[in-house]
Amino acid sequence: MKEIGVGLIGTGLWGAMHARTYATIPGVKLLGVADIDEGRAQKLAGEYGARAYRSHRELLEDDSIAAVSVVTPDFAHEEILIDAARAGKHILAEKPLATSVEACERILAAVESAGVSLMVDFHARWSPPLHKAWQAIRDGEIGAPQHVYYRLNDRIFVPTEMLSWAGRSTVLWFVGSHAIDTVRWLLNDEVARVYAVSGRRVLKARGVDTPDYFQTTLEFRSGATAVIENSWILPNTVPNIVDVKCEVVGERGALYVDQSHNRAIEKYTESEGVYPDVFVLPSIYGVQQGFAAESIRYFAECVREGRTPMVTGRDGLEATKVICAIEESVRTRQPVELLT
């Protein structure tokens, strides 16, 4: 089996998960880790026998590295992704691809010019229950989808404690990008029109100047509609850090997905009651499992086999177009048409 060397740029919570996953893939070797926090890069690199770098550019100079995961905050993607493409590296970019349409287009131009692969890590496409829903729609079991409800929310822990940079982002970029791509994928359709509202009170009062939530209506080219809810002010007593629900109503049937509060397992102790994660990032006998890891494994397989990933930079561009339209709708309090 051909071995490929990979590099990791960004060593936060999710970057560490990329490292754990690469360590479980046969024929893949994590060779380099870069982070602006040199101590954190050295610590993570040491756990996997990799080399630590002070900057992403130093890592990209390593010819033994064929592909990189870019797992930096969403506002710090463009420069790194363009540099990686120009260095001839295949790229797995965490969502969103970038936070402006123009930045996405510059990234795609660099990728096309370099002839490398770019996959955006919209890992919900590997979720077992969501994939079952996708397959049922593809097989025509519920007829043509008519309307969708998709909820992807976080506990308030995320913007107030987990992310040091929440004030430089929004819940729309952080998890809404996943929700938008998931609905696009389920419907196999593109958004034609958006209308959205947002609230900004709870987090601002806690010193984090970012919106609390977005509620968005999407109209698709087919005539189907979707309502998407993204909030990160759920109380920390909610038994799962993420709340995910999806409903798809078709001409002849309906699908209901609950992948966070499904009660596959419930745990109650003297101090808390929780529903442990069984889909996203469970660890089984010390090995990283779950659909968030499966998308990374899929990317590595594509690089090793020379295949184009099924989720490309174009998907990242479309999600960013929709988010920018949502932001405009919130500002103007008017519906916004997307250019075809």
N, C-alpha and C positions, 0 to 999 in steps of 0.2 A: 504494500500500500504506500502510495506517495505521501510523504510527510510534508506538511506545510507549517511554516512559522508564522505566528500571529503576534500582533502588538496590541496593547491596550492603552488608550489615551483617556484618562479620567479614572480616579480610584475611589470614588464615593461608594455609597451603599450598592448602587446598581453596577458600578464598575467592578466591584469585588465579586458580584454574582457572575458577570461575564468571565472573570478569571476562574472561578470555581467550575463553570461549565466547560470552558476550553480544556481544563485539566482532565475531564472525563471523556473526551472525544478521541478515539483511536486515530493516530496519524496526524494529530494536531499538537503543536508545541508552543506554549506561551513563551516568547523569547524576550519581550521588552514591555516595560510599563513606564508611562510618563504621566506626571502630574505637576501642577505648579507648586504643590506642597511636596517638596523633595523627600521629606521624612516619610510621608504616607506612601509615596511611590516606592521607596526603598523597603518599607515594611511588607507591602503586598508582593513586590518582586521577589523578596527573600523567601516567601512562603511557597513559591512555585519554581524557584531556581532560575528566575528571569533576571534581566539586567534593568536597573532603574535609570531613568533619564530625567534631566531637569526640565526639558522642553519637548514638545511634540516634534519639533523639527529635528532634534538630535535622534529621536527614535526613527523617524522616517528615512534617515540616512543609512539605516541598517539594511543592506541588500538581502539578508537572510529572512527578513520579514516580508511575507507576500500579501498579508491582509491585516487590517486594523479594525478594532472596535472603537468608535468615538462615543464616549459616555460622559460628556461634559454637560454643564447646564445648557438649556435650550438656546440661550442668547449667545453662546460661545461656540457655535457649530461652524459658521461659514468659513472662517479663515482656516481652521484645521482641516475641514473636508476638502477645500480646494488644494491646500498643501499636500494632503494625502493623495489626491488624484494625480497631481503633477509629479509626485514621487513614484507613481506607478503602482500604488497599493490598491487592492480591492477593499471595499469599505462597507462595514456594517455601522450605520448611523442610528443612534437612539433618536426617538421622536422628540419634537417635530424636526423635520429636515432643517428648517431655518424659520426665523420669525418674520420674514417678509417674502413676498412673491419674487422680488428682484434678487434677493439673496439666493433663493432656491434656483432661479434660472441661471445665476452665475455658477452655482455648484454643478448643475447638470451640464452646462457648457464645458466646464473643466473635466468632468467625468467622461463626456463624449470625446473630447479632444485627446484624452489620455488612453482611451480604449479599455478602461477598467470597469468592474462591476460595482454598483452601488445598491445596497439594500437598506431600506428603512425598517427599523425593528418594530413593526406593528404586530406584536406577538399575539394579539387576540385572535388572529387568524388560525392559530394553533390550539386554541382553547377547545377541549373536547366537546362541551355542550354547545358552544357557538358553532363549531364545525358541523355538529349534527343538524343544527338549524339551517346552516348554509346548504348542506346536502339535501335536506328536505325541500328547500326552496328550489334548488337546481333540478330535483327530480319531479317538480310540479305537484308535490303532495298537498300543498295548501292553495294552489292556484297562484295567480299573479298577486304579489304583495300589494296591499292597499295603504296600510299605515303601520308605523313602527314607533315604539317607545323604548328609549335606551337611557339608562341611568348609570352613571359612573361617578361616584362621589367618594370623598376621603374624610377621615376624621380630622378634626382641627389640629391634631398632633402634627400632621404633615407640614402645613405652612408655618406653624409656630415653633416647632421643635426639630423636625426631621430635616427640613431644608433651610439652610442659612441664607439662601438667595431667593426666597419666595417673593419678596418685595420687588424683585426685578423680573418677575414672570406673572402668570395668571394660571388659575386652575384650567382655563381653556387650553392653554399651551401644554400644561403638564399632563392632564388626562383627557381633555376634550379632543385632542388630536387623535388619540386612540378611538374614542367614541365615533368620531366622524369617519375615520377609515373603516371601522367595523361595519357601520351602516352602509357605506358605499359598497363594501365587499358583499354584504348580505344581499343587497338589492341589485348588485351588478349594474350600477347606474351612477350618474353624476348629478350634483346639486345644481339647480337652476336659479333658486331664489331663497333668501334667508330672511328671517325676522327674529330678533333676539332682545331680551332684557337682562339686566344684571343688577346686583345689589352690592353696596360697599359700605358696611357699617361695623360688623362684628370684628373683622380683622384689623381694620383701621383703628378701632378703639384699643386694640392690643399692641399697636405700634407696627403693624405689618400693612403697608399701604398697597393693597392689592384687592381686587374684587372678591367678594365672598362666594358668589355663584353666578352661573349663566343658565338661562332657560331659553332654548332655541327651537324654532320651527324651521325645518328644511323642506323645500319642495323640490322633488326630483324631476328630471326630464320626462320620465314615464308617466308622471301624474301622481305617483306615490308620495306620501309625506312622512316625515319623521319628527318626533319631539325628543330632544336630547337635553338631559339635565346633568350639569356638572357643578358640584359644590365641594368645598373643602372646609366646611364649618360644622360637620357632624360632631356630636359630642363624643368625647373619648370613651364613654361608657358603651358605645355601640360595639357589639361583640366581634366585629371584624374591622380592620383598618380601612378596608375598601368595601364599598357597597355597589354591587353590579347586578342590574336587572335588565332584561330585554324581552320585549313582546313584539311579535310580528303577526299581523292579521292579514290574511289573504282572502281571495274570492271564495275559497272553499274550505278554509281551515285556519288554525292559529297555532303559534309556537310561543312557549313561555320558558325563559331561561333564568335561573337563579344560581349563579356560580360563587356567591360569597356567603349567603345566609341560607344555604340549602339544607343545613342540619345533617350532613353526611356524618359529622362527628360533632358532639357538643362536650365541652369540658367545663366543669364547675368546681371551683375551689373555695376556700374560705374568703378569698379576696376578690375573685372575679369570675365572670362567666364568659367564655369565648367559644367561637366556632373556628377551630384551627383550619388553616388553608390546606386544601387537598388538591387544588388545581394549578395555582400560579407558581409557587416556589417550594413545594414540599421537598424535604431531604429524606431519602430512604437509605438506611445503612451508611450514612455519611456521603451519599452521592446526590448531587443536585439533580432534582427531577422537576417536572412541571412544564406547562406550555411556554413559560417565559424562557426556559432553557432550550426547549425544542426549536424555537426560531433561530437561536444561535447555532445549534447543531446543524440546522438546515443550511444556514449561510456557509458554514465551514464545508459542508458537502458540496455546495455549489462551486466554491472556490477550487476544491480539490478536483472536481470533475469538469470544470470549465463550463458550467451551466449558468444561464442568466436566472437570477432569483425571480420568484413570482411576484414579490413586492419590490418595486423599483423606486428610483428617485422621482419618477412621474407621480407615483402614489403620494409621496411626500409633498410634492408641489401642489397636488389637488387639495390635500388636507389643509395646507397653509392658505391657499386661495379662499377656502371656506371660512377659516378662522379670521382672516383679515376682513372678509365680508361681514362676519358676525360682529366684530369690533366696530365696524362702520355703522352697522345697524343700531348697536347700543348707543353710539355717539349721537346719531341723527334721530333715533327713535322712529325709523322708517324701514320698510323692507328694502333689501338690496339685491339687485339682479347680478348674477355671475355671468361673465362673458363666456360664450361657448367656443 
